[in-house]
């Protein structure tokens, strides 16, 4: 009985240390590189749109295009309004209409990119969402071989451990990332 208890305690401690390490290393973003277009891994995070428009205005998209998904908009809501308020023009924006998760955002955005004849992109997402986004886009990119650059966006200019809202979002990312490692996105919209 004592041995089982110690084994359970040891496994629990290892799991806790592993999750803590994963939590501290969710941001795998890179420095931006000029690419043909920008893809926003959409979600309920305004910092993603801000970063994408900033990169667009700074000349990081040779085609001057941003692919945007409608996942978090109402049916009648103008998906592009927020981007236009930040300074993007309507002709800079390409709507990707099928995504329901990070995985489908990756697969449908890369398919759209292929259909449009592009070969390189900056993928923008929140810092706490970057590790899972990279995993999804890199797996989906095996079918294409595009040059992808992953750039993190920061909520109110702060990294996720420094803000209560993003700390909570980062904690949710732990189980979602583990689900993605196990390929559960084929059966569950994570």
N, C-alpha and C positions, 0 to 999 in steps of 0.2 A: 504494500500500500504506500509506504513512504517513498519507494523507488518511483512508482507511477506519479506521485505528487511532484517529486523533483524533476522527473522527465517533462511533465506538463508545464511546470514552472519554467524550466529551461527553454522549452519550445516557445512558450509565450514571450519570454524575454527576447529571444532571437527574432520572433515575428515583430515585436515592438521596435527593436533596433532597426530591422529592415524597413519597416514603414516610416520610421523617423528619417532614415537616410533617404528614402524615396521622396518624402515630403520636402527635404532640403535641396533636392536635385531635380525638381520638376522643370526648371527653366533651362532648356537646351537651345536657346536662341543664338543666332549668329549676327555678325555685322552685315548690314545690307550690301548687296552687290547689284549693279545695274543688270536688269533682266528685261525680258520682253513685256511681261505684265505682272500684275500683283493679284494674288488670290487671298481673299479674307476668309479664314475659317470662322464663319459667323457664329454668333452666340449672343447672349444678353450682356454684351460688354462694349460700351461706347469707345473704349480705348483702342479697340481693333480698327474701327472706322477712322478714328483720329490718326493712328499710325499709318494706315494705308494712304490716306489723303496727303499726309505729310510726305511720305515717300514719293507719291505721284508728283506733287509740287516740286520736290527736290530733284526730279529727273531720273528716278530709279526705274521707271517703266519706259522703255524705248517706244512701245506702242501707245503709251499714255492710256492704258486700260486697267480696270480693276474688275475682277470677277467677284460678284457678291451673291450670297445665298439668301433666300427669303425665310429661313427657318423660324425666326422669332418675330415675324410680322403677321398682322391680321390680314385676312383676305383682301380687304379694301384699302389697306394701308400702303402708301407709296414707299416702297423699299429704298428708293434712292434719295428721298428727302433729306435724311440725316447726312448723307455723303455730300449732297449739294450744299447744305448749310455749312459744312466744313470747308467748302471751296472747290469741290469736284464739279465738273460739268456733266450734264446728262450723257453726252457722247463718250465720256470716259468710262462709263459704267456698263458692265455686261451682267445680266441677270442669269443666275444658275437656279433653275426652278425645282429641282428634284430632291435636294439634300434634306435628310431628316435627322442626321447624326454627323459626327465627325468623320466616320468611315464613309458614309454616302457623300459627304461633302468632298472628300478626297477623290473618290471614284468618279463622281459626276463632273467635278471641276477639271480633273485631268482629261477626261473624255472630251469635254467641251474645248479645252485648250488644244487637244489634238485635232478636233474638227475645224478649229479656227486657224490651224497651221502654226501655232506657237511651240517653242521648244525649251523655253526657260521661264521661270517665275519666282517671285518672292512670295512666300506663304507667310501671312501675318496672323498671329493669334495672341491671346493674353499669355503672359509669362507662366502662369500656373497651368495653362492648358497646352503648353508647347511640347512637352514630352510625349503626350498621347497623340497630338497632331502630327508630330514628326513620324511617329511609329505608323500611323495610318497612311500618311502621304508617301512615305518611303515604301511601304508594302504595296500600295496601289501603283506606285511609279515603276514597279518591276515590269509592268506591261508596256511601259513607254520609254523609259530611259531619259526622261527630261532632266534638265539641270534645275534643281530646286534649292532655294536659299530660304532659310527659316529665320524670321525676324520677330522678336518678342515686343509686345505692346504692354505698357505698364499703367495700371489704374491710378489715376491722379499722379502720375510720375513716380510712383513708389513700387518697389518689388513686392510680390505677394506676402512675404512674411511680415511686412511692415504695416499692413492695413487690415483691420478686422474683417471687412467684407471679402477681400481676396484670400485671407487665411481660411475662411469657411469654404470658399470655392476650391482652394487647393486641397483641403481635406476630402472633398467630394471626388476630386481627381484621382485620389489614391485607389479607390475601388474600381473606378472606371478604367484606369490604366491597367490594373491587374486583369480586368475583363478583356481588354484589348490584347494583352499578352497571351491570353488563352483563346483568342479569336472568337470571343463571344459575340462580336458585332455582326456575325453572320446570322444570328438568331435573335438578338436583343438590340434595340436601338439605344446605344449608350452615347 
